[in-house]
Amino acid sequence: MKVISSEIVMSAVSPKQYPEDGRPEIALAGRSNVGKSSTINTILNRRKLARVSSSPGKTRTINFYLINEEFYLVDLPGYGYAKVSKNEKATWGKMMETYLSSRQNLYEVVLLVDIRHEPTNDDKMMYDWIKHYGYGSIVVATKSDKISKGAYQKHFKVIREKLGMSPEDKIIPISSLKREGIDKLWGSLEDLFMANDLPITMEEAPE
């Protein structure tokens, strides 16, 4: 897929603030330090569209990025940051559950995990939550440049076992530093668009 345009159009905390145009949505979820903002910037070929903070836990809204004026990439609040209060965690949890359970034009929720480490209990809880609502066929393993490619399968095995992934579910390694894995992720999302007969333009833009 060729990303021709991308812009943040909405930051929401409740359904009344969600976009109302009915465009398809793909959401991204992950721990607050997993590199979600860097991944968004990488796959959209933008440097600072999603703000990368030195302090985890800064994303406190559901952010909607309009891609090619055809669909939304949705950034869910990061979880698992220890310095966030219990009340704030509960608020974010309710915000995400409301979105996951009620959004009719949501077609996939992609979980991001750090390829170097075994998924945390928070990751497992989030994945179970995503699966409960019928999503989770794709997991992105970030920071793939931090380990050798020969070690990928070993780390994939740990991720699959910890999360309880189905054999048909995909793990896609991505490196924001080396810009690797972008095409594979877009290819999987294109397959999803086609399987759901969504009117998304997937061919390369003319030079």
C-alpha angles and dihedrals in degrees: 000000000000113000104215099167137009132173139159107246105169142021109195139184097177139029093257087066097051118109111271101203095097096235116156117266134210114191130205122209132181149127116301092252099040095101099255096149092048090050092051091050091047098050091044092046091235126129103209109008092113110042114241109210128198087215115066120226097043097124102089100157138056104257121205118206115192111218121201086337087280110088143004130247104206122206111206121203115275116250137203099051107147097208093061114101122247091245091053092048090051091050092051091046092053090045092054095042091052090052095045095046100043110031107106096185093053109113104174142006114207117203117213119208132173107256092213097062140049109260112264127239087258089056090050091049091049092048092049088049092051091048091049089062093048102260136099104094090135129052119184117212106207130203092034091160088070093073133041118265088237088066095052097096092050091053092042089056091054092048093048094048096045095047095038093234122186116245091247094053115102132233113200118191114216132186117194089188095055095026092234127152096027096115092046092053093047089047091055091047090049089054088052092050091050093047089055093042092237117171096238120146106233105166122102116270115249117262 
